[in-house]
């Protein structure tokens, strides 16, 4: 009964239009009973009048974290009162509103907060500018988190309204001089933002100087990410690129490389090539090896694209190859392929004996760029590697070994070269088997005969067995003889049957080829039996 009575009392207190109900509920919140406190908090929040909402905001700093969490998203109910408090030229009012906004991450109040902070006559303007920066950091964190894992409320809507307010504040920087608002703008802006473009390119813009100061020294991730995004723009002025390149602090390097992303875009690499110097990457320090694997690899890509001397690059790659992550080592291996020096070739040759098979594949690929004689053989040996990644690297590296090139050189190759190159083409050209089948089925006899020879050299007899057996019954004896000889490359029962049938052919050449093929075929059948015994 007592509980029921308590609930009825709370219900009356939040429903009554009498403003003194707010005072009663505040007393309940300040009382010793947790049950009364929780009920009074909920009831006070449900009241719609401004007096009650102001009372709630005054008591809000005294709520515990669990109590704040239990409120959920209460900002829509308080919106009108919050905006009034922010606009009032009263330090206490703005302090209460700011405390609620930053604690509850009330991003919808960004425009009102920024408007008040950019009012030069507002006594709490400086404090509110700091709160706006803190709120921008929180919004930036949510944007990054949502980008990586899109769950919950999409922060892009809050970002849109916040960015509109901050853009206006930055445009009127000369009237308020709040640098925090410029930094907040940098945190959540986008590369295509018109205000950002004006700030960067218009030296007469009132916000240009503070923006450049922030870009040159600010640890703000937003400022650093803006610099990284400028590298993806082909029209970025060289002075802005030099601003980023000149920074050499550890935090900047970490955030900048992460923001560029791996692999670095062609535009970013092209912009790096425009720079005369690259201080942040000219010397390898211990903090390089505390970077993420992707960031280390991006650093190597930037070094490779830079104007640093080849000797300097070699020194950097040596340290990366010795201490870097697998991603970075592979990037360094690729980069060595772009340096035409004997020392680079020597390093790549040594990497052919690396314990990491992927590094061996990368090294062989880079050595091909250097014209190293044994590179093709090394890559060919990796086509059947147990590691799928290694196989893919080798296949891609030998992508210029196509059937058309093979067919064009076939007649001039000796038997060994035909087999070695044929094996490579069979793996690197997915259309190879079908193209050999077309040759075997061609109407022109020379093409047909050469197609049968290719099937043997490439080791694809079993892949087109039916077509070859059909040629074993061809009206031309030379074709039948070549087909029977080709069937010796298969150990299937169908091939054996076709060979034995050809042994009774009316043509002596066909019978002789069949006899030779049968000896090869039967020898292959006997070997497994002997091994079993």
C-alpha positions in Angstrom: 0.0 0.0 0.0 2.8 2.4 0.9 4.5 1.8 -2.5 1.2 2.4 -4.3 0.7 5.6 -2.4 4.2 6.7 -3.2 3.6 6.2 -6.9 0.4 8.1 -6.8 2.2 11.0 -5.1 4.9 11.1 -7.8 2.3 10.9 -10.5 0.5 14.0 -9.1 3.7 15.8 -8.6 4.8 15.5 -12.3 1.3 16.1 -13.6 0.3 19.2 -11.6 0.8 22.6 -13.2 1.8 24.0 -9.8 5.5 25.1 -10.1 6.2 24.4 -6.4 6.0 20.7 -7.2 9.5 21.1 -8.6 10.8 22.2 -5.2 9.2 19.2 -3.5 10.8 16.8 -6.0 14.2 18.4 -5.6 13.9 17.8 -1.8 13.1 14.2 -2.6 16.2 13.9 -4.7 18.4 15.4 -1.9 16.8 13.1 0.7 18.4 9.9 2.2 16.0 7.4 0.5 17.3 6.0 -2.8 13.9 4.8 -3.8 12.5 8.3 -3.3 15.5 9.8 -5.0 15.1 7.7 -8.2 11.4 8.3 -8.3 11.8 12.1 -7.8 14.5 12.3 -10.6 12.2 10.6 -13.1 9.2 12.7 -12.0 11.1 16.0 -12.2 12.4 15.1 -15.7 8.9 14.4 -16.9 7.6 17.9 -16.0 7.4 20.2 -19.1 7.5 23.6 -17.5 10.7 25.7 -17.6 10.9 26.2 -13.9 11.0 22.4 -13.3 13.5 21.9 -16.1 15.8 24.6 -14.7 15.5 22.9 -11.3 16.5 19.6 -12.9 19.5 21.1 -14.6 20.6 22.7 -11.2 20.4 19.3 -9.5 21.9 17.4 -12.5 25.6 17.8 -11.5 24.8 15.9 -8.2 23.5 12.8 -10.0 25.7 9.7 -10.1 26.9 8.0 -13.3 24.3 5.2 -13.1 21.5 7.7 -12.5 22.6 9.7 -15.5 22.8 6.5 -17.6 19.2 5.6 -16.5 17.9 8.8 -18.0 18.5 7.7 -21.6 18.4 10.5 -24.2 16.6 13.2 -22.2 17.9 16.2 -24.2 14.8 16.5 -26.5 12.6 17.2 -23.4 15.0 19.8 -22.2 15.8 21.4 -25.6 14.0 24.7 -25.2 15.3 25.3 -21.7 18.9 24.3 -22.6 18.9 26.8 -25.5 17.5 29.5 -23.3 20.2 28.9 -20.7 23.0 28.9 -23.3 21.8 32.2 -24.8 21.4 34.0 -21.4 24.3 36.3 -20.6 24.7 34.6 -17.3 27.7 32.5 -16.3 25.7 30.2 -14.0 23.0 29.5 -16.6 25.6 28.7 -19.3 27.6 26.6 -16.8 24.6 24.4 -16.0 23.6 24.0 -19.6 27.2 23.2 -20.7 27.6 20.6 -17.9 24.5 18.7 -19.2 25.4 19.0 -22.8 28.9 17.6 -22.4 28.0 14.9 -19.9 25.1 13.6 -22.1 26.8 14.3 -25.4 23.8 16.3 -26.5 25.1 16.9 -30.0 21.8 18.4 -31.1 22.6 21.4 -29.0 25.8 22.1 -30.9 24.4 25.0 -33.0 23.0 26.8 -29.9 26.3 26.2 -28.0 28.4 27.5 -30.9 26.2 30.5 -31.4 26.5 31.5 -27.7 30.3 30.8 -27.7 30.8 33.0 -30.7 28.9 35.9 -29.2 31.7 38.4 -28.2 29.4 39.9 -25.5 28.6 36.7 -23.8 30.4 36.5 -20.4 30.6 32.8 -20.6 31.8 32.7 -24.2 35.3 31.5 -23.6 34.2 28.7 -21.3 31.5 27.6 -23.8 34.1 27.6 -26.7 36.1 25.1 -24.6 33.0 23.0 -24.1 32.3 23.2 -27.9 35.8 21.8 -28.5 35.3 19.0 -26.0 31.9 18.2 -27.7 33.6 18.2 -31.1 36.1 15.7 -29.8 33.3 13.5 -28.6 31.5 13.8 -31.9 34.7 13.0 -33.8 35.2 9.8 -31.7 31.6 8.7 -32.6 32.2 9.5 -36.3 35.3 7.3 -36.3 33.7 4.5 -34.3 30.6 4.5 -36.6 32.9 4.5 -39.7 34.7 1.4 -38.4 31.5 -0.4 -37.1 28.2 1.2 -38.2 26.0 0.5 -35.2 23.6 2.7 -33.2 22.7 6.2 -34.2 24.4 7.6 -37.3 26.4 10.7 -36.2 26.4 12.2 -39.7 23.2 14.2 -39.0 24.6 15.7 -35.8 27.8 16.4 -37.7 26.0 18.3 -40.5 24.3 20.7 -38.0 27.4 21.1 -35.9 29.6 21.8 -39.0 27.1 24.4 -40.3 27.3 26.3 -37.0 31.1 26.0 -36.7 31.6 27.1 -40.3 29.6 30.3 -39.5 31.6 30.8 -36.3 34.9 30.5 -38.2 33.8 32.9 -40.9 33.2 35.4 -38.2 36.4 34.7 -36.3 37.4 38.3 -36.2 34.5 39.2 -34.0 35.1 36.6 -31.3 38.7 35.3 -31.6 37.8 31.9 -30.1 40.6 29.6 -31.4 38.8 26.7 -29.8 36.0 27.0 -32.3 38.5 26.8 -35.2 40.0 23.7 -33.7 36.5 22.2 -33.2 35.8 22.9 -36.8 38.9 21.1 -37.9 37.9 18.0 -35.9 34.7 17.4 -37.7 35.1 19.2 -41.1 35.2 17.3 -44.5 37.8 17.8 -47.2 35.2 19.4 -49.6 33.9 21.9 -47.1 33.7 25.3 -48.7 34.7 27.2 -45.5 37.8 24.9 -45.1 38.8 25.7 -48.7 38.5 29.4 -48.1 40.4 29.1 -44.8 43.3 27.3 -46.5 43.6 29.4 -49.7 42.5 32.9 -48.7 45.3 34.5 -46.7 43.0 37.4 -46.0 40.4 35.3 -44.4 40.2 36.2 -40.6 40.5 32.5 -39.7 43.4 31.7 -42.0 46.2 32.5 -39.6 44.8 30.6 -36.5 44.0 27.7 -38.8 47.6 27.5 -40.1 48.9 27.8 -36.6 46.8 24.8 -35.6 47.9 22.8 -38.6 51.6 23.5 -37.8 51.5 22.5 -34.2 48.2 21.2 -32.9 48.0 17.7 -31.6 44.3 17.6 -32.5 43.5 14.5 -34.6 41.1 16.6 -36.6 43.9 19.0 -37.6 46.2 16.2 -38.5 43.5 14.3 -40.5 42.8 17.5 -42.5 46.5 17.6 -43.5 46.4 13.9 -44.5 43.3 14.5 -46.6 45.1 17.4 -48.4 47.6 14.9 -49.8 44.7 13.2 -51.6 43.9 16.4 -53.5 45.9 17.0 -56.6 45.3 20.7 -56.4 46.6 21.2 -52.9 49.1 24.2 -52.8 52.7 23.1 -52.1 52.9 25.3 -49.0 50.2 23.2 -47.3 51.9 20.0 -48.2 55.2 21.4 -46.8 53.3 22.3 -43.5 52.5 18.6 -43.0 55.9 17.3 -44.1 57.7 19.7 -41.7 56.0 18.2 -38.6 58.2 15.6 -37.0 56.5 14.8 -33.6 55.7 11.2 -32.8 52.0 11.8 -32.3 51.6 13.6 -35.6 53.4 10.9 -37.5 51.2 8.1 -36.0 47.9 9.9 -36.7 49.0 11.2 -40.1 50.0 7.8 -41.4 46.9 6.1 -40.1 44.7 8.8 -41.7 46.4 8.3 -45.1 45.5 4.7 -45.0 47.3 1.6 -46.5 48.0 1.4 -49.3 48.5 5.2 -49.9 46.6 6.5 -52.8 48.3 7.4 -56.1 47.4 11.1 -55.5 49.0 11.1 -52.1 52.2 9.5 -53.5 52.3 12.0 -56.3 52.0 14.9 -53.8 54.9 13.5 -51.8 57.0 13.6 -54.9 56.4 17.3 -55.2 58.1 17.9 -51.8 61.8 18.8 -51.8 62.1 17.4 -48.3 60.3 15.0 -46.0 61.6 15.6 -42.5 59.1 13.4 -40.7 60.4 10.3 -42.6 64.0 11.1 -43.3 65.3 9.3 -40.3 64.1 6.0 -38.8 63.6 6.3 -35.0 62.5 3.7 -32.5 58.9 5.1 -32.5 58.6 3.9 -36.1 58.5 0.3 -34.8 55.7 1.1 -32.4 53.4 2.2 -35.3 50.7 -0.1 -36.5 51.7 -2.5 -39.3 49.7 -0.5 -41.8 51.3 2.8 -40.7 54.8 1.4 -41.1 54.0 0.2 -44.6 52.6 3.6 -45.5 55.7 5.2 -44.2 57.8 3.0 -46.6 55.5 3.9 -49.5 56.0 7.6 -48.8 59.7 7.2 -48.6 59.7 5.4 -51.9 57.7 8.2 -53.6 59.8 11.0 -52.1 62.8 12.8 -53.5 65.2 11.3 -50.9 68.4 10.1 -52.3 68.6 6.4 -53.3 71.3 5.8 -50.6 69.1 7.4 -47.9 66.2 5.2 -49.0 68.4 2.1 -48.9 69.4 2.9 -45.3 65.7 3.3 -44.3 64.7 0.0 -46.0 67.6 -1.9 -44.3 66.2 -0.9 -40.9 62.6 -1.8 -41.9 63.7 -5.2 -43.3 65.5 -5.9 -40.0 62.9 -4.7 -37.5 59.7 -3.9 -39.3 56.3 -5.7 -39.4 55.6 -8.1 -42.3 53.5 -5.4 -44.1 56.4 -2.9 -43.8 59.0 -5.5 -44.9 56.9 -6.4 -48.0 56.5 -2.7 -48.8 60.3 -2.2 -48.4 60.9 -5.2 -50.7 58.6 -3.7 -53.3 60.4 -0.3 -53.0 63.8 -2.0 -53.5 62.6 -3.0 -56.9 62.4 0.7 -57.9 66.0 1.4 -57.0 68.4 0.6 -59.9 71.6 0.0 -57.8 73.7 -3.1 -57.4 73.2 -2.8 -53.6 69.4 -3.0 -54.1 69.8 -6.1 -56.2 72.1 -7.7 -53.6 69.5 -7.1 -50.9 66.7 -8.6 -52.9 68.9 -11.6 -53.7 69.5 -12.2 -50.0 65.7 -12.0 -49.4 65.2 -15.0 -51.7 66.4 -17.0 -48.6 64.1 -15.2 -46.2 62.1 -17.4 -43.7 58.9 -15.7 -44.8 57.6 -17.3 -48.1 55.7 -14.1 -48.9 58.9 -12.1 -48.7 60.6 -14.6 -51.1 57.7 -14.0 -53.5 58.0 -10.2 -53.2 61.8 -10.3 -53.6 61.5 -12.5 -56.7 59.0 -10.1 -58.2 61.2 -7.1 -57.5 64.2 -8.9 -59.0 62.2 -9.3 -62.2 62.1 -5.5 -62.5 65.9 -5.6 -62.2 66.1 -8.2 -65.0 67.6 -10.7 -62.6 68.1 -14.0 -64.5 66.8 -16.4 -61.8 63.7 -14.4 -60.8 61.3 -16.1 -63.2 62.5 -19.6 -62.0 62.0 -18.5 -58.4 58.5 -17.2 -59.1 57.6 -20.3 -61.1 58.6 -22.5 -58.2 56.2 -20.6 -56.0 53.2 -21.1 -58.2 52.5 -24.4 -56.4 53.3 -23.1 -52.9 51.2 -24.2 -50.0 50.4 -20.6 -49.0 47.6 -19.1 -51.1 48.9 -15.6 -50.7 52.3 -16.7 -52.1 50.7 -18.4 -55.0 48.7 -15.3 -55.8 51.7 -13.0 -55.7 53.7 -15.3 -57.9 50.9 -15.7 -60.4 50.3 -11.9 -60.6 54.1 -11.3 -61.0 54.2 -13.7 -63.9 51.0 -12.3 -65.5 52.8 -11.3 -68.7 53.3 -15.1 -69.4 50.2 -15.5 -71.6 49.2 -18.3 -73.9 49.4 -15.9 -76.9 53.1 -15.1 -76.2 53.8 -18.8 -75.5 52.1 -19.8 -78.8 54.1 -17.2 -80.7 57.4 -18.5 -79.5 56.5 -22.2 -79.3 58.1 -23.3 -82.5 61.5 -21.7 -81.7 61.7 -23.3 -78.2 63.5 -26.4 -77.3 61.7 -29.2 -75.5 62.8 -28.2 -72.0 61.8 -24.6 -72.5 58.5 -25.6 -73.9 57.8 -27.6 -70.7 59.1 -24.9 -68.3 57.2 -22.0 -69.9 54.2 -24.2 -70.6 53.9 -25.0 -66.9 54.0 -21.3 -66.0 51.4 -20.3 -68.7 49.1 -23.1 -67.5 48.9 -21.4 -64.1 49.1 -17.7 -64.9 46.7 -17.6 -67.9 43.3 -18.9 -66.9 42.3 -19.2 -70.6 45.3 -21.4 -71.5 43.5 -24.8 -71.4 40.6 -23.6 -73.5 42.9 -22.0 -76.0 44.9 -25.2 -76.4 41.7 -27.1 -76.9 40.8 -24.7 -79.7 44.2 -25.4 -81.3 43.7 -29.2 -81.0 40.3 -28.9 -82.6 41.3 -26.5 -85.4 40.6 -27.3 -89.0 44.1 -26.4 -90.1 46.4 -29.5 -89.7 49.6 -27.6 -88.6 47.6 -25.8 -85.8 46.1 -29.1 -84.8 49.5 -30.8 -84.6 51.1 -28.0 -82.7 48.1 -27.9 -80.3 48.7 -31.6 -79.4 52.4 -30.8 -78.8 51.4 -27.9 -76.6 49.0 -30.1 -74.5 51.9 -32.4 -73.7 54.4 -29.6 -73.0 51.9 -27.7 -70.7 50.8 -30.9 -68.9 47.1 -30.4 -69.7 46.4 -33.7 -71.5 43.9 -34.8 -68.8 42.1 -31.5 -69.0 41.1 -32.1 -72.7 41.2 -35.9 -72.9 38.0 -36.2 -74.9 39.3 -33.7 -77.6 42.6 -35.6 -77.9 41.0 -39.1 -78.1 38.8 -37.7 -80.9 42.0 -36.7 -82.8 43.3 -40.3 -82.4 40.5 -41.2 -84.8 41.2 -38.4 -87.3 41.4 -39.3 -91.0 44.9 -37.9 -91.3 47.5 -40.4 -90.1 49.9 -37.7 -88.9 47.3 -36.3 -86.6 46.4 -39.8 -85.3 50.1 -40.5 -84.6 50.6 -37.2 -82.8 47.4 -37.7 -80.8 48.4 -41.2 -79.7 51.8 -39.9 -78.6 50.1 -37.1 -76.7 47.8 -39.6 -74.9 51.0 -41.1 -73.3 50.9 -38.1 -71.0 47.7 -39.4 -69.3 47.3 -42.3 -67.0 43.6 -42.7 -67.3 41.9 -45.9 -68.5 40.3 -44.0 -71.4 43.8 -43.0 -72.7 45.0 -46.6 -72.3 42.0 -47.9 -74.3 42.6 -45.4 -77.1 46.4 -46.2 -77.3 45.7 -50.0 -77.5 43.1 -49.4 -80.2 45.7 -47.4 -82.2 48.2 -50.3 -82.0 46.1 -52.0 -84.6 45.9 -49.0 -86.9 46.4 -49.5 -90.7 49.2 -46.9 -90.7 52.7 -48.0 -89.6 53.6 -44.6 -88.2 50.5 -44.7 -86.0 51.2 -48.3 -84.9 54.8 -47.4 -84.0 53.7 -44.3 -82.0 51.1 -46.4 -80.3 53.6 -49.0 -79.3 55.9 -46.4 -77.8 53.1 -44.7 -76.0 51.9 -48.1 -74.6 55.3 -48.8 -73.2 55.3 -45.4 -71.4 51.7 -46.0 -70.2 52.3 -49.6 -69.0 55.5 -48.6 -67.2 53.6 -46.0 -65.3 51.1 -48.7 -64.3 53.8 -51.1 -63.1 55.6 -48.6 -60.9 52.8 -48.2 -58.3 52.4 -52.0 -58.2 56.1 -52.5 -57.5 56.0 -49.8 -54.8 53.0 -51.6 -53.1 54.9 -54.9 -53.1 
